[in-house]
Amino acid sequence: MSETNRPVAIVAADVAPRNKPSNYPEPFASRMAGREKRQLGDVFGLSNFGVNLTRLAPRSVSALRHAHSRQDEFIYILQGHPTLFTDEGRTVLAPGQCAGFKAGTGNAHSLTNETDSEVVYLEVGDRSPGDTASYPDDDLLAALVGGQWQFTHRDGTPYA
């Protein structure tokens, strides 16, 4: 889509869900079953930060618990009551609540829908070159290289 053909405004729910449910390698990608992301920022050609409208089915998770070295992240809850897991523990969130995660602080985080109702939230993150992500609960490291995430075991061995 050319810059001149980009929309001025859209209905967020009308954006098609991302084709690939997860960038994680297996055995982690299948743990994202029940998560649906609509990449709203991409519709407008945003390159400095991304915005996703994300839905979590009951009993699904947003991501593996992770912390970024260079990417700030922000979430805003629109519907439902997800549980936010951070280094401080668990916090049940409600519509209208938000949370932010400053890059480089090491505070690993993820959302889990522990309820029987759908959760919907906005997530915003920047696209800082050279970003890395650590996953304290899993044998996984990630590096953003050329705009693509590359995953390795903690010992540096690549996933197949």
Residue pairs with C-beta under 8 A, 6 or more apart in sequence:
1 45
3 45
6 43
6 44
6 45
7 43
7 44
10 40
10 43
12 38
12 40
12 53
13 38
13 53
15 38
15 39
15 40
15 43
15 53
16 38
17 36
17 37
17 38
18 36
18 37
18 38
18 39
21 29
21 32
21 33
21 35
21 36
22 28
22 29
22 32
22 35
23 29
23 149
23 151
24 31
24 32
24 64
24 140
24 151
25 151
25 159
25 160
26 159
28 64
28 138
28 140
31 61
31 64
32 60
32 61
32 63
33 60
34 56
34 57
34 58
34 59
34 60
34 61
34 113
35 54
35 55
35 56
35 57
35 60
35 61
35 62
36 54
36 55
36 57
37 52
37 53
37 54
38 52
38 53
38 54
39 50
39 51
39 52
40 51
40 52
40 53
41 49
41 50
41 51
41 52
42 50
47 127
48 126
48 127
49 124
49 125
49 126
49 127
50 124
50 125
50 126
50 127
51 122
51 123
51 124
52 122
52 123
52 124
53 120
53 121
53 122
54 62
54 120
54 121
54 122
54 123
55 118
55 119
55 120
56 62
56 80
56 82
56 111
56 112
56 113
56 118
56 119
56 120
56 121
57 113
57 118
58 113
58 115
58 116
58 117
58 118
59 113
59 114
60 112
60 113
61 110
61 111
61 112
61 113
62 82
62 110
62 111
62 112
62 123
63 110
63 111
64 110
64 135
64 137
64 138
64 140
65 85
65 108
65 109
65 110
65 135
65 136
65 137
65 138
66 108
66 109
66 110
66 133
66 134
66 135
66 142
67 101
67 105
67 106
67 107
67 108
67 109
67 133
67 134
67 136
68 101
68 103
68 104
68 125
68 131
68 132
68 133
69 103
69 104
69 130
69 131
69 132
69 133
69 134
70 103
70 104
70 126
70 128
70 129
70 130
70 131
70 132
71 103
71 125
71 126
71 127
71 128
71 131
71 133
72 100
72 101
72 102
72 103
72 125
72 126
73 100
73 101
73 109
73 123
73 124
73 125
74 98
74 99
74 100
74 101
74 123
74 124
74 125
75 98
75 99
75 100
75 111
75 121
75 122
75 123
75 124
76 97
76 98
76 121
76 122
76 124
77 93
77 94
77 95
77 96
77 97
77 98
77 119
77 120
77 121
78 95
78 120
78 121
78 122
79 95
79 118
79 119
79 120
79 121
80 95
80 113
80 115
80 117
80 118
80 119
80 120
80 121
81 92
81 93
81 94
81 115
81 117
81 119
82 92
82 93
82 111
82 112
82 113
82 114
82 115
82 119
82 121
83 90
83 91
83 92
83 93
83 111
83 112
83 113
83 114
84 90
84 91
84 92
84 93
84 99
84 109
84 110
84 111
85 109
85 110
85 111
85 112
86 107
86 108
86 109
87 106
87 107
87 108
88 107
91 99
93 99
93 111
99 109
101 107
101 109
103 126
103 128
103 131
106 134
108 134
108 135
108 136
108 137
111 119
111 121
113 119
127 144
127 147
128 144
129 144
130 144
131 143
131 144
132 141
132 142
132 143
132 144
133 141
133 142
133 143
133 149
134 141
135 141
135 142
139 153
139 154
140 151
140 152
140 153
140 154
141 151
141 152
141 153
141 154
141 156
142 149
142 150
142 151
142 152
143 149
143 150
143 152
144 150
150 158
151 158
151 159
152 158
152 159
153 159
